[in-house]
Amino acid sequence: MPPLRTVTATRYVTPLREGGSLPAVIEADDDGLYVLKFRGAGQGPRALIAELVAGELARAAGLPVPEIVFAELDPELARTEPDPEIQDLIRASADLVAGGRGLNLALDYLPGSVTFDPLAMQPSAELASRIVWFDAFVSNLDRTARNTNMLVWHGRLWLIDHGAALYFHHDWRDVMARANAPFALIKDHVLLPFATGLEAADAWMTQWITPARIAEVVALIPDTWLEDETSFARKAAHRAAYSQFLTERLAAPRAFFEEAVRAQALHV
């Protein structure tokens, strides 16, 4: 797969205080607006890894995700911000590599988009089923009625905020023993009532999310995002662990899929 584009943040526009990690709208050197996820936020680089890996795997399967880019952040941007919290966040996310710029993650900003409301818009069974399958696969615990992490833009549903996915990477001990575990929290998924085509979704998603595609996406993880993890002697081994876990999770029989089917049956 092609490498992600890299942009440089040129202006901090406004914070988005809905998220706990305080993402922000920034302008970049390509004149585009992006939602920046900070490397130096409290959740650290794991949230960016989850955002990158889950987002690009979703895109590989044809799910609607705004373009993801790497975003270089210069600590000088902090000089124009009056809020000390934002100043600290910019500096913590910028001063991380030689040359004084930190590598962060950003998603294309969708101006005028609104938060998805299942009472106002009902997605097709096909799309809902594919999203439910995907979120069970990546263990995304943050797509509930309370916090849908989906936007409606120009009449189309868009998936955002995958930082809470891949929660296995918060504890690497005996990680492979958990690869085939079901995802019980899928019962709280906001789209589960509409996901009446899970069997077809399973066939579709496994056609596009393959071990080879997983390896390609994991290879995109920057070295600087892997430096805080002490469980691995080498970054190559760290990346391999992501690939191995997700590849094993993909293998049949898929407990996460079977759990989603059982949970969806309760809504019938």
C-alpha positions as CSV (number, residue, x, y, z in Angstrom):
1,M,0.0,0.0,0.0
2,P,1.2,3.6,-0.6
3,P,2.9,5.5,2.3
4,L,0.8,8.0,4.1
5,R,1.3,11.7,3.3
6,T,3.2,13.8,5.7
7,V,2.1,17.4,6.3
8,T,3.5,20.1,8.6
9,A,1.2,22.0,10.9
10,T,1.4,25.7,10.3
11,R,-1.4,27.1,12.5
12,Y,-3.2,25.9,15.6
13,V,-6.8,26.8,14.9
14,T,-9.0,25.5,17.8
15,P,-9.1,22.8,20.4
16,L,-11.8,20.1,20.2
17,R,-12.6,19.6,23.8
18,E,-15.0,16.7,23.3
19,G,-12.1,14.3,23.4
20,G,-10.1,13.4,26.6
21,S,-6.8,13.8,24.7
22,L,-7.7,17.4,23.6
23,P,-7.3,17.0,19.8
24,A,-7.3,20.1,17.8
25,V,-8.1,21.5,14.4
26,I,-4.9,22.7,12.7
27,E,-4.0,24.2,9.3
28,A,-1.1,22.5,7.4
29,D,1.4,23.5,4.8
30,D,-0.9,22.0,2.0
31,D,-3.6,24.6,3.1
32,G,-5.8,21.8,4.4
33,L,-7.5,21.6,7.7
34,Y,-7.0,18.5,9.9
35,V,-8.0,17.1,13.2
36,L,-4.6,16.6,15.0
37,K,-4.1,13.8,17.5
38,F,-1.2,14.7,19.8
39,R,1.7,12.3,20.4
40,G,2.3,13.9,23.8
41,A,-1.3,13.6,25.0
42,G,-2.0,11.6,28.1
43,Q,-2.9,8.4,26.2
44,G,0.6,8.5,24.5
45,P,1.6,6.9,21.3
46,R,-0.6,3.8,21.7
47,A,-3.6,5.9,20.9
48,L,-2.0,7.1,17.7
49,I,-1.0,3.5,16.8
50,A,-4.6,2.4,17.3
51,E,-5.9,5.3,15.2
52,L,-3.4,4.5,12.4
53,V,-3.8,0.7,12.3
54,A,-7.5,0.6,12.8
55,G,-8.2,3.5,10.5
56,E,-6.1,2.1,7.6
57,L,-7.5,-1.4,8.0
58,A,-11.0,0.0,7.9
59,R,-10.1,1.9,4.7
60,A,-8.7,-1.3,3.2
61,A,-12.1,-2.9,3.6
62,G,-13.9,0.0,2.0
63,L,-15.2,1.6,5.2
64,P,-15.5,5.4,5.1
65,V,-12.6,7.0,7.1
66,P,-11.3,10.5,6.6
67,E,-7.8,10.6,5.1
68,I,-5.1,9.9,7.7
69,V,-1.8,11.7,7.5
70,F,1.3,12.1,9.5
71,A,1.6,15.6,10.9
72,E,4.9,17.2,11.9
73,L,4.5,19.7,14.7
74,D,6.9,22.5,15.5
75,P,7.2,23.6,19.1
76,E,7.1,27.3,18.0
77,L,3.4,26.9,17.5
78,A,3.0,27.0,21.3
79,R,4.2,30.6,21.4
80,T,1.0,31.9,20.0
81,E,-1.3,30.0,22.3
82,P,-2.5,31.7,25.5
83,D,-3.7,28.5,27.2
84,P,-0.9,26.9,29.2
85,E,-2.4,23.4,28.9
86,I,-2.3,23.7,25.1
87,Q,1.2,25.1,25.2
88,D,2.4,22.1,27.2
89,L,0.6,19.7,24.9
90,I,2.1,21.2,21.7
91,R,5.6,21.2,23.2
92,A,5.3,17.6,24.5
93,S,4.1,16.5,21.0
94,A,6.7,18.5,19.0
95,D,10.0,18.2,20.7
96,L,10.4,14.5,20.2
97,V,12.9,14.0,17.3
98,A,16.1,15.5,16.1
99,G,15.4,18.8,14.4
100,G,12.8,19.8,16.9
101,R,9.7,18.5,15.2
102,G,7.5,15.7,16.5
103,L,5.5,13.3,14.3
104,N,1.8,13.2,15.2
105,L,-1.3,11.9,13.5
106,A,-4.1,13.9,11.8
107,L,-7.3,13.2,10.0
108,D,-8.9,15.3,7.3
109,Y,-11.3,17.8,8.8
110,L,-14.9,17.4,7.7
111,P,-16.3,21.0,7.9
112,G,-20.0,21.1,8.7
113,S,-20.3,17.5,9.7
114,V,-22.6,16.5,12.5
115,T,-22.5,13.7,15.1
116,F,-24.3,10.5,14.0
117,D,-27.7,10.1,15.6
118,P,-29.4,6.7,15.0
119,L,-32.7,8.4,15.4
120,A,-32.0,10.7,12.5
121,M,-30.2,8.4,10.2
122,Q,-30.3,4.6,9.8
123,P,-27.4,3.1,7.9
124,S,-27.9,0.2,5.6
125,A,-27.7,-3.3,7.0
126,E,-24.7,-3.9,4.9
127,L,-22.7,-1.0,6.1
128,A,-23.8,-1.4,9.8
129,S,-22.8,-5.1,9.7
130,R,-19.4,-4.3,8.2
131,I,-18.7,-1.7,10.9
132,V,-19.9,-3.9,13.7
133,W,-17.7,-6.8,12.4
134,F,-14.7,-4.4,12.1
135,D,-15.1,-2.9,15.6
136,A,-15.4,-6.4,17.1
137,F,-12.2,-7.4,15.2
138,V,-10.1,-4.4,16.4
139,S,-11.8,-4.5,19.9
140,N,-13.0,-0.9,19.5
141,L,-14.9,-0.2,22.8
142,D,-15.8,3.4,21.8
143,R,-18.7,3.2,19.3
144,T,-21.7,3.3,21.7
145,A,-24.9,5.4,21.8
146,R,-23.2,7.5,24.4
147,N,-20.2,8.2,22.1
148,T,-20.8,7.1,18.6
149,N,-17.5,8.3,17.1
150,M,-19.2,8.6,13.7
151,L,-20.0,11.7,11.7
152,V,-22.5,12.5,9.0
153,W,-21.0,14.6,6.2
154,H,-22.8,15.3,2.9
155,G,-25.3,12.6,3.8
156,R,-22.6,9.9,4.3
157,L,-21.5,8.1,7.5
158,W,-17.8,8.6,8.4
159,L,-15.8,6.7,11.1
160,I,-13.5,8.6,13.4
161,D,-11.6,8.2,16.6
162,H,-10.1,4.7,16.8
163,G,-7.7,5.6,19.6
164,A,-9.5,3.2,22.0
165,A,-9.2,0.2,19.7
166,L,-6.5,-2.5,20.0
167,Y,-6.6,-2.3,23.8
168,F,-4.5,-5.5,23.9
169,H,-1.4,-3.4,23.4
170,H,-1.7,-1.8,26.8
171,D,-0.4,-5.1,28.3
172,W,1.8,-7.4,26.1
173,R,2.1,-10.1,28.7
174,D,0.7,-13.4,27.3
175,V,-0.9,-11.3,24.6
176,M,-1.3,-14.2,22.1
177,A,-3.5,-16.1,24.6
178,R,-6.0,-13.3,24.2
179,A,-6.0,-13.1,20.4
180,N,-9.0,-15.4,19.9
181,A,-11.1,-14.0,22.7
182,P,-14.6,-12.7,21.9
183,F,-15.4,-9.1,22.3
184,A,-18.3,-9.0,24.7
185,L,-18.6,-5.2,24.6
186,I,-20.0,-5.5,21.1
187,K,-23.4,-5.8,22.7
188,D,-23.2,-2.0,23.3
189,H,-22.4,-1.1,19.7
190,V,-24.7,1.7,18.5
191,L,-25.1,0.0,15.1
192,L,-25.8,-3.5,16.4
193,P,-29.6,-3.2,15.9
194,F,-29.1,-2.5,12.2
195,A,-26.4,-5.1,11.7
196,T,-28.6,-7.9,10.2
197,G,-26.1,-9.0,7.6
198,L,-23.2,-10.1,9.7
199,E,-22.6,-13.4,7.8
200,A,-22.2,-11.5,4.5
201,A,-20.1,-8.9,6.3
202,D,-17.8,-11.7,7.5
203,A,-17.2,-12.9,4.0
204,W,-16.6,-9.3,2.7
205,M,-14.3,-8.2,5.5
206,T,-12.1,-11.2,5.4
207,Q,-11.7,-10.8,1.6
208,W,-10.1,-7.3,2.2
209,I,-8.5,-7.6,5.6
210,T,-5.9,-10.3,5.1
211,P,-2.6,-11.2,6.9
212,A,-0.7,-9.4,4.0
213,R,-2.8,-6.3,4.4
214,I,-2.3,-6.3,8.2
215,A,1.4,-6.5,7.8
216,E,1.4,-3.6,5.3
217,V,-0.6,-1.4,7.7
218,V,1.5,-2.3,10.7
219,A,4.6,-1.4,8.7
220,L,3.4,2.2,8.6
221,I,3.9,2.7,12.4
222,P,6.7,5.2,12.9
223,D,9.7,4.2,14.9
224,T,9.2,7.1,17.3
225,W,5.8,5.8,18.3
226,L,7.4,2.5,19.5
227,E,10.1,4.0,21.7
228,D,8.0,4.0,24.9
229,E,7.4,0.3,24.9
230,T,9.9,-1.7,26.9
231,S,8.5,-5.2,26.2
232,F,10.5,-5.6,23.0
233,A,14.2,-5.4,22.4
234,R,13.7,-4.4,18.8
235,K,11.1,-2.3,16.9
236,A,10.8,-5.0,14.3
237,A,9.7,-7.5,17.0
238,H,7.2,-4.9,18.3
239,R,5.6,-4.5,14.9
240,A,5.6,-8.2,14.4
241,A,3.6,-8.6,17.6
242,Y,0.9,-6.4,16.3
243,S,0.8,-8.4,13.0
244,Q,0.8,-11.7,14.8
245,F,-2.0,-10.8,17.1
246,L,-4.3,-9.4,14.4
247,T,-3.5,-12.2,12.0
248,E,-4.4,-14.8,14.7
249,R,-7.6,-12.9,15.5
250,L,-8.5,-13.1,11.9
251,A,-8.2,-16.9,11.7
252,A,-11.3,-19.0,11.7
253,P,-13.3,-19.7,13.8
254,R,-13.6,-16.1,14.7
255,A,-14.9,-15.8,18.2
256,F,-15.4,-12.1,17.9
257,F,-17.7,-12.6,14.9
258,E,-19.6,-15.4,16.7
259,E,-20.1,-13.1,19.7
260,A,-21.4,-10.3,17.5
261,V,-23.9,-12.7,15.9
262,R,-25.2,-13.8,19.3
263,A,-25.4,-10.2,20.5
264,Q,-27.3,-9.1,17.4
265,A,-29.8,-11.9,17.7
266,L,-30.9,-10.4,21.1
267,H,-32.1,-7.3,19.2
268,V,-34.4,-9.3,16.9
